[in-house]
Amino acid sequence: MRQDFLLSILIHLVVVLAMVVAAPFKPQIRTDLGDVIKVNLASFPASLQSSPTLPSLGAGIMEDEPIAAILEPATVKKAKPIDKPKPKPKKKETKPKPQAKNNDSTKAGSPAGQKDVSDNLGAGSRFGGASIDNASFDYPYWFVQAFSKIERNWSNPVYANQPLACIIYFQVIRSGRIIKLEIEQSSGFDAYDRACERAVKMAEPLPPLPKEFTDEIIGIHLEFPYSPQ
């Protein structure tokens, strides 16, 4: 009985083993890999396949590794900067020069801003010329009286072989008093300059300024010339 049982087990094992060997082999496909990436394989050119320097597939290059092509980046042309027009320089405005009024006109040789009153020196005057700072002072009789008084006090202490000239500047207030006296232009000889300055000083007081004149002061430039005999 025991032998029959062992024989039955042995027969079953042989049958199972025969079924396993006789069954066709089917590979198992894994479905837990997620998304499948498709890869296209590029073939080598014929010239590269016969090249002795190209390693064989079995030497380290896998059949399922594609050869990536290297593309050169396209060159981008830079745009040229646009030149902005330069601003034109502004022209300087020239202001017209003010014209001198008729009552402020001066004769040739008179400094700017002074009114020439040489016509009021009187006939035979020893003075070379005269001008005033205040052009509104137009009283010829006053000049005749004042210049005559100064001339009476002038005496020349110098004898030279060349012409000389000294200009004395002085200011007169309403009462006729002289408040400023100075040598405006020297003759080059101190004795001559002092004699001219003394002649004006000794003539003080000069005639009072006319009542019609509204200003309180006038400035006079008086020239003392010398000509050799």
Secondary structure, DSSP 8 states (H G I E B T S, - for coil): -HHHHHHHHHHHHHHHHHHHHHS---------S-S----------HHHHT-TTS--GGGT--TT-------------------------------------GGG---TT--TT-EE-GGGS-TT----EEEES-TT---HHHHHHHHHHHHTT-------SS-EEEEEEEEEETTS-EEEEEEEE--S-HHHHHHHHHHHHHT-S-----TT--SSEEEEEEEEEE---
